[in-house]
Amino acid sequence: MNETLRNEVAAFRFGLIAPIVQRQLKPGERYALLREIAGQRYTIPGSERTTVSIRSLERYLQAYEENGFEGLKPQERKSQGSLRNQDPEVLKRAIDLRKELPSRSVEQVIRILELEKRAPIGAIKPRTLSRYFQEMGWSKRDIYSKVRKEFRQFEHDLPNDCWQADTQHTLYLPDPKNPEKRKKVYLIAIIDDHSRRIMHAEFFLEERYPRLERCVQKAVLKFGVPNLFFCDNGSVYSAKQFQIMCARMGTKLIHAKPYSPESKGKIEKFFQFVDSSFTEEANLLINQEKLTTLKQLNEYLRSWLEAYDNRIHRSTKQTPKKRYEAKEDHTRHLPAELLKNIFLWEEERTVRKTAIIELEGNQYDVDSS
């Protein structure tokens, strides 16, 4: 099992036990919650099983208490290597068949390979190919964004109990590479559910995962760590690295039900307020050539956010800033050195003959030895 899959498994296991480790429970309450978690079905990374026993959950809890996120990773074992001698072209064809029709089962892929006479009958076992798809990032779980547990609670009691995040496609700035044309900018915003305070918001020229990570990192450094992160189902928010990062922080990650904007009420309301009181003013300044760069737009946004945080909110009858600060002593902060490690990326890449690897469209030199 490669390190990427081990991280995925650890993030999944933390997701199971998060409701327990984040609360002080009596023995009876703890066991009832264990039974409830064990009674559900899951898509488990690297496994064909769909359930988790109470005994396994207890092992995960003990491992997390003793070693944190690292303790939830499966122990490394030697690869069975049953595909090691398989023709790479056959494996490539298997991936192509899965890409062509994501709903195609492992058994169907094997059957097609056999009918095409690319593999002898019985030479490829379903469990082996399933594990290969997991390792290569082409399992059904990787392809489809899973709908998480529905977000039911209307408002959380404390700051940092829950953050909501989403992206808004709003304004157009002069394209830095071609000022005669305009380029769309993306607003990534994170709001605290309890206070409605904006943990961080920033415009970017593209919607990519590193931009989200930048926002989360700035928010965590300023305000501490959320217990729960409620996000959109978009690819940026479903990135494996984001799931792993949240698990390392001890944060439960939940994705909104597809096509249900009402479940993201706090952040949707904020974006509506952005539209009504920020976007038109900013657009006017852009047309007057008073805002022409991303830096200028973000400076204008920061000034606007300062006013937002000190404005009485219609629902809470308090300013977001005062409501947050009233119970700020309940927030959870992590040591700077631990945060530094939490935001480190872990990805497996093949080193080219020129001693270069690629990550997120960027190239990096590595030691040729």
Secondary structure, DSSP 8 states (H G I E B T S, - for coil): --HHHHHHHHHHHHHHHHHHHTS---HHHHHHHHHHHHTS----TT-S-----HHHHHHHHHHHHHHHHHHTS--------TTTTS-HHHHHHHHHHHHH-TT--HHHHHHHHHHTTSS-TTSS-HHHHHHHHHHHT-SHHHHS----S----SS-SSTTS-EEEEEEEEEEEEETTEEEEEEEEEEEEEEETTT--EEEEEEESS--HHHHHHHHHHHHHHH-B-SEEEE-SSTTTT-HHHHHHHHHHT-EEEE--TT-GGGGHHHHHHHHHHIIIIIHHHHHHHHTTS--SHHHHHHHHHHHHHHHHTS--TTTSS-HHHHHHHTGGG-B---HHHHHHHT---------TTSEEEETTEEEE----
